[in-house]
Amino acid sequence: MDTRDITLSQSTIDYGHISFAGTDASFFPKDSFGDHGRKGGRGLPVVFDAGDFTFETDIRVMSGKRISPRKSFASYLKSVRARAGDILHVTRVAGREYLVEHVRS
């Protein structure tokens, strides 16, 4: 299975928006990408299973260097008492499904 690790910053925890490097675009289906703005075009959703939480969202292009699920993961990060420096393992388990696991640093 294909996995990406995200090191959490305090800003990520505060706002709940996890991000991936733009070079990770192939980690997501091509049709899942939408525009950055709220009124921009939306991509087809992917599903992130994170403990007791399920997030169905498209992937927004933040810049040429960053991509991010559009929905906030703040509720999940709060539930696991995430701290700056902790890691999120994000594993693609099926075509449009991802497993998110929190690892304490």
N, C-alpha and C positions, 0 to 999 in steps of 0.2 A: 504494500500500500504506500501511497505517496503522502508524505508528511511535511509540514512547514512548522517551524518553531517561531513564536513571536515573543520577544522579551517585552514585558509590560513597563511602560513609563507611568509616572503619576498622571500625566495628561490623558493617557489612554484610559486609565482607571476612572478619572474624574468625568470624562465625557462618554466613555463606553465604546468609542469607535476604534476597533482594531484595524491595522493596516498591514498590507503586504507590499513587498517591493514590486515595482512595475514588471520586473523580469519574471515574476511569478504568475503572469497572466495565463500561461498554459495550464496552471493548476485548476482553472475554472473553465466551464464551457464557454465557447466564444459568444453564444447568444445570451449569456447572463450579464453582459456589460451594458450599463446605462450611462447617461451623462452625469456630471458632478452636481448640477443644480437641482433644486427641488422640482422644478417644472420641466426639467429635461426629460429626454426619452428614458424609459425604463427597460432594463433587460429582463429576460425570463428568470424566475426565481430559482435559487438553490436553497438547500435546507442545512442549517447548522444545528446539530444536537449537542447541547451543552448541559450535562447533568439533568436537572428537572426542567430545563428550558429548551424550547425549540424556536429557532429564528428562521423565518422564511423571508428571503430578501434577494434583491439583485446585487450586483457588484458595480460600484461607481468608480470611475476613473478620476482620481484626485489630481494627478499631474502625470507627466511622463515617467515619474519616479515612484509613485505610490498608487495603489488600488485598495479599495476598502468595501466591506459589506455596508450597504446603506443603513441598515438598522443598527441601533445602539445595543451593545452587549452589557450595558451598565447593570442591569438587574442580576445577570449571572455573575459578573465580577464582584458585585456586592455580596452575593450569597456565598461565594467561596472566600470572602475576605482577602481579595487579591491585594498584593503590595507591589510597589515598584521593584523591578528586578525578577519577579516571578515570570514563569514561562507558560504560554498557551501552546499545547501541541494541537495542531489542526491537521486531521487526517482525512483524505478523500476515501470514503468507504464504498461509494457507488458513483454513478455518473453525475448526479446532482446532490449527493448527500455527503456531509462532512461531520466528523466527530471532533468536538472540542474538549480537551482535557487540561485542567489547571494543574501546574506543578509548582509547588512552593520552592522558592530559592533558598 
